[in-house]
Amino acid sequence: MKLNHRPILLLLLGLTVTSGAATSPCTFTEDWTRCVCDIMGLHNPQSLICMDALELELRDSRLEFSEMAAALDLSYLQSMRINKLILNNVTISFSFIMRLIPFLPHELKEIDIISSALEVGRPVQLPELREASQLTALLLEDVAVDPSLLQPSFQPLHRWLFGSLASLGLVRSGLAEIDCDWAQRVENLTDLDLSENPVSYTGLQNISHCSSLSFKSLKSLHLSGSNLTSLQPLCTPLSLTPALARLDVSRNNFSIIHFPRCLQVKPLRTLNLSHSGITEVHSLLSASLEELDLSYNSLEVFSSPLQTLKKLYLSYNRLIRLPSLDNLPRLKQLKVDSNLLSLLINGTSVNTSKLEQLDVLHAGRNPYRCDCALSETINFLDSTDSVSVEDYPEEFLCASPEAQQGTQIMNLSLESCEKPKPTSETQHHHGRTSSPTAQQGTEIMNSSLGPSVKPTGGTRHHHGSPLCLTLFVGLLSGLICFC
């Protein structure tokens, strides 16, 4: 039987292998799915232990065309099983890219290039790429792209790259303008991420003038951190996206949201408006919206007739009252943690039956006031089986009164808030006692939570004692007279 030496090397060398004199190591991640190497791993395939990895990450290197690279046999890469290639903190020349492309594994579906630079250098002769790429996802994040790579002269590369590409991310890549030639290359995408780029409104609107251009397959668009102050300027480019279902415009500067009609008629399912300094929301109407994220804003009030909503995220705002759920009959997930709520149910427009329609609730890290008004909230949280309150009880703490600060609300005693049962000599009328006279007009329910004090045997009063004494004295008098 032939031994497989690779697992033995992994165990003996602690998932790190070196070959001969000093070469850079390759290491596996804890789940054994990703192999991380210095670029020397490509120059020393004998020491590359990543043949069975699903992801290969090459980092902290410079990849450029040289005599060594020209002579390097990269055919072994085709036998690797990787479906994702990650280039992290590398400088890679276009010449090396063209050298590498013919040897990429057929299983490769994703490429991430992070914190890196793509250089063109001197003019190059583009080889004919016979087979189209099988890539479905490409991400460039914090990458300086040589502008000439987007020119028509690189069309052979564009045809190879964008032939089957479905997802493209250009995050913090300095993208300012989008011309028609480039836009037509990516019009078959289903997911486009242009977050944190200085794309001008003019640049976005200009693509609407491109001849016969339509992003008919685009379902997800990310424009997070794009210095937007209104949703209205998006109407022109969004006219080219008839199937758009997810829009991420988080981390912008909206302040007040006015929902434009161009979005009302879109088949939007998900809208992310988080981290945008929003204080008011107006005209948020949609016939299809199912998930709305307004977390990390400055909302004090939220009311919406969005009857289609299934998920509503309002964490980290300034809400002092739970939003009414009357207009949200389909809502299944609600996040209102880290607001200014002092209670959930009593004193609001929300009752227990409305909360019981939920599947998941997050409502911790609020400044709960631990008095009798909180009793209905606690009873609901302790007794509900239909709702998963995922941050209870750890994140439900008293903020006031001072004596209860930091106490979990589930540990409070509610017995002092319960109404006593009526007795034969105590008449109740509209929650007030009629006897004794000194207590007339006093509320039965105590105004604050505290330890429940139960009467002991020494303090319990028996209303039948005076009657027994009278009977005993009468009987004793009769006996004396008889004698």
N, C-alpha and C positions, 0 to 999 in steps of 0.2 A: 504494500500500500504506500502510495506516495504522500508524503507529509506536505501540508500547506504551511509554508514558513511565515506567511504574512501575519496571521493571528499570534504566532509565537513572538515575532518581533514587536508587535503592539504591546503585548504583556510585558516583555522584558525591558523595553525602552520607554515604558510609560506613555504610549500613544505618540511617541516622537521618534523619528528615524533620521539618521544621518548616514551618508555614504562616503567612505574613504576619508580623505582630509576634509577640512571644514566645508560643509554645505549647509544651506539653511534648512531647518526642520519643517516637517509638515505635521500638523496635529489635527485630531478629530475633536469635534464638539461632544458634549456629554451624551447626546442622543445618537451619536455615531452617524448622523446623516450628512454633516458638512465637514469637509476637509479644508483646512486653512494652511496655505503655503506661501512661502516667499517665492519669488519668480524663479529662483534657482531650481525649484522642483521641475520646471519645464526643461531646464538644461541637463537635468540628471534624472531621466525617466526611470532608471533602475531603482532609485531611492523613493520614487513616488508611491506612497502607500494608499493613494486615494482612488484606486481603480474601481472600488465598489461603492464609493460615496455617491449620494444623490445630488449634492451641491459642492462645487469647488470654488473656493475663494482665494484669489491671488492678491496680495497686498504689499504696500510699502516698497514699490519697485519702479523701475523705468523700463518700459517695453518699447524698443525701437529696432528698426531694421539695421542689421550689421552683418558682417561676414559670418559670424558665429550663428546668427539667426538664419541666414540663408542656407547654411550647411546643416542646420538642426533638423533631424527627422522627427516630425510631429505626428506621424501616422498613427502612433500608439493612442493618441487622443480619441480617435474614432472608436476605439474599443471600450472606452469608459462609459459608465452608466449615468453620468450626470445629466440632470434635466434643467439645472440652473447654474450659471456662471456669474460670479461676483468679482468685480475689479474694484478694490478699495484702496484709495490713496496711491494711485499709480499715474504715471505719465505715459501715455501710449501714442505712438505715431501711427499715422494712417497707413504707412507702408507695412508696419507690423500687423495691423488689422487685416490687410489684404493677404498677408502671408498666413495668417491664422485661420481665416474663414474656410478654406477647403478642408481643413482637418477637424472642424468642430463635430462633435458627436451628433448622430441623427436624432438622438433622444432629447437634445437640448431645446428647451421651450422658452426659457427666460434668461435675460441678461440684465444685471444691475451694475451700473457704473456709478460709484459714490466717491465724492471728494477727490476728483481726479481731473485730468486735463487731456483733451484730444487735440493732437497737433497734426497739421497737414505737412508742414515743412516745404521741401522743394517739390516742384511739379512731379507728379507721378503718372505712370501709365496704368490705367485701370485694366485688369485682366477681365476676360469674359467669364462671368459666373453662370455656369450652365444650369444649375439647379436652384430653384427658389428656396429661400430660407423657410425653415419650419418654426421659426420663432413666433410666439403668440404674445409675449410681453417684454417690453424694454423700458427700463427706468434709468434716467440720468438725473442724479441729485447732487447738487453742489459741484457741477461739472462745467468747466470752461470749454465751450465748443468753438472751434475755429469757424467763423461765419462762412468760409468758402465751402464747407462740407454741405451746406444747404443749397449750393448753386446747381443749376441744371447740368453742369459738366460731370457731376457725380451721380447721374441718373442710373448707371448700372448698379451702384451700391444701393440706391434708393429702391430699385425694383427688387433686388435681393432681400432687402431688409423689411420692406413694408408689404411684401406679397401676401403674407398670412398674419400680419401683426394685428392683434385685437386690442391690446392695451399699451398706451404710451404715456410715460411720465417724464416731464421736463420741469423739475422742481429746483428753484433757485439756480437757474441756468442762464440768467441774463437775457432771456427771450423778450424782445421789445416789439418786434413786428412779425407778422405772419403774411407771407406773400401767397399768391394764388397757386404757383407751382408746387410749393411745399404743402399747402392745404389740400390740394387734390391728391397728393400722395397718401394722406392719412384719412381720407374721407370714409374709409370702410371701418374705422375704429369703432369699438363699442364702449371703450373707457379712455378718457383723455384727462390728464392731470397737468395743469399749467400753474400750479400754486406758487406763490411767492416769486413772481416775475414782474418786471416793470412793463407789462403789456399795456399799451395805451388804449383808451376808448376808441380812438381813430383806427388803431390797428385791428381791434376786434370788429369794428363796423365795416372796414374795408373788404373783408372776406365775403361779405354779402353781395359784393359786386363782381365776384369771380364767376365766370361763365359756367352755367350748369352745375355749380357746386352744391352738394347737399350731403350733410352728415346724417344720412337716413338711418344708419345703424347705431348711432351714438346714444347710449342709454345712461351714461354716467359722466358728469363734467365737474371737475374740481378747480375752483378759482379761489382757494383759501389764501389769505394774506396778499391780496392784489390791490390794496388801497382803494377799494370800492366804497363809495359813500351813498349809493342808491342802487336799486335793482333795475331801474328803468333803462340805463344804457345797455343792459344785456338783451333787451328785446330784439334788437337787430340781428346779432349773431345767433340768438336762440331760435330765430325764424327758420334756420337751416337744420334744426334738430327736432323733427316731428315725433321721435320716439323717446325723447329724454325723460327718464324716470327718477334719476338721482342728481341733485344739484347741491354742491358743497361750496358755500360762500362764507364760511366761517373766518374768524380773525380779520375782519374788515372794520370799517368805521361808519356804521349805519346810523346810530343814535335812534332815529325813528324809522320804523319800517312801514312803507306803503307798498302793498302787494300789487304789482302792475297786472293789467289784464292779460298781457302776453304769457304770464305764468299761470293765470287762472285757467286758461284753456289747454295747458300742457298736461300730459298724463303723468304728472309728478307723483312719485310715491314717497320720496324721502327728501327733506329739505333741512340743511344744516346751517343755522344762523348763530352758532355759539361763538363766544369770545369776541363780540362785536360792539360792546358798549351800548346795547339797545336799552332804551328806557320806556319806549312805547311801541305797540304793535297795532297797526290799523289795517282794515280791509284784508285780513288774511283769509281769503276765500279760495277754495279749491274743491273740485268735485272728486278728487282722487287721492289726496294726500293722506298717507297712513303713518308716517313717522316724522316728527318735528322736534328738532333739537335747538332749544333756546337757552341752554345752560351757560353759565359764566357771563351773564349780562347784568343789567341793573333794573330789572323789572320789579315794580312794586305791586302791580295788578296784572292779571292775565285772564282774559275772557275771550272765548272763541266759539263760533258756530261750526267748527270743523267736525261734522258728524262722522266722517270717515276715519278719523284718527284712531290708530291702534297703539301707538307709542308716543308719549309726550315727556320730554326731558326738560325740567326747569331747575335743575340743581344750581346752586351758587348764584342765586338772585337775591332780591330783597322782599320777597313775598311775606306779608304778615297774615294772610288768609289763604286757605287752600282754595284753588280755583273750583268753580262750580263744575260738576260733572254732568249736569242735566243735559247739555248739548253734546255729550261725548258718549253715546250709547255703546260704541264698539271698543272703547279704550280698555286695553289689557295691561299695559305697563305705564306706570307713573313714577317719575323721580322728582321729588321736591325736597331732597336733603340739602342741608347747608343754606337755609333761608332764615327768615325771622319769625317762623311759626311758633306760637306759644301753646297751641293745641291743634288737633286735627278736625274734630267733629263738632262738639258743642260750641255754639256761638258762631258757627259758620253756616253757609248754605248747603253744606255737604252732610248727608246723613249716612248712617251705617249701610243701608241698602245700596247706595251708590258706590261706596268703597268696595262692597263685596263682589261687584262685577269684575274687579281687577284680578289679574293673575299674579302680578309682581308689583310691589310697592317699596320705594326707598324714601324714608322720611326722617332719618336720623340727623344728628348734628344741627338741631334747631334749638332755640332758647326756650325750652318748655317751662311753663310756670306751674309748679306742682301744688295746686290747690284743688278744691273739690270740682272745679270746672273741667279738670283733666280726667275725671273718673270715667266718663263715657269713652274717651280715647283709649284709656288703659284697658277697660273691659273689652273693647273691640280687638285690640292687639293681642290680648291674652286668650281670647276665645275663638278667633277666626281660624277656620281650617281651609277656606277657599282661597285666601290670599297669602302669598309668600312675601312676608315682610323681611327682606333679606338682611337689613341692618339692625334688626331688633333682637335682643334688647341692648346690645353693647353700645350702640350709638344714640340711644334715647336717654339723655341725661337731663336732670333738673338744672335750670339756670337761676331760678328764684323759687321761693324766698332764699335768703342767704344761708339759712341753716340747712337747706337741702341741696345746695350747689354740689354738682358732681355725682349725685345719687342716681342710680338707674331707676327710672320711673316704675319699673315692674316691682321694685322692692318697697314701694310705698303702701301704707295701710289705708284702705278706703272705708273701713267700718265706721269711722266717725262721720262719714258723709252720707250714711244710709239713714232713711227716715225710720223712727221707732214705730213699732206696731201700736195701733190705738188700743187703749184699755177701756174698761167699763166706766171709769169715772173721768176720762179725758175725752172731750169732744173736739174734733178737728173740723176746721172750716177754712177751705182754700189755703191749706198749708200753714195755718196759724193755730195756736193753742187757745182754748177758752178757759183753761184752769191750770194752775192757780192764777188768781187775779194779778199777782206780781209779775207773771210771765206773759200776760196777754200781749199779742202783737209781735212776739219774738219768733224769728224764722227757725224752723226745726232743723234744717240742714246747716251744719257747721260751715263756716266760711273758709276754713283752711284745713289741710291735711295734717294729721299728727297721730301719735300712737293711740290706739283705741283703748279706752278705759272702761272696763267692765265692772259692775257693782259686785262687791264681795259679800259674804254671808253676814259680816258685822254691820254693813251699811244698808242691807236690804230691808225695806219696810213692808210689813204685812198689813193690808187694809182691814183684815178680819179681827185683829186683836182687841179693839175697843168693844166690839159686840160680845166676844167671849167673856170679857171681864164683867160686863153688865149682867149676863146670864148667871155667872158664878156668884156675884153679890146677891142677886135676887133669890137664888137657891139657898144660900147661907141664911138669909133673913127668914125665909120660910121655916127652916129647921129650928131656928131659935124660938119663933112664935109657937111652933108645935110643941116644943119642950116646955 
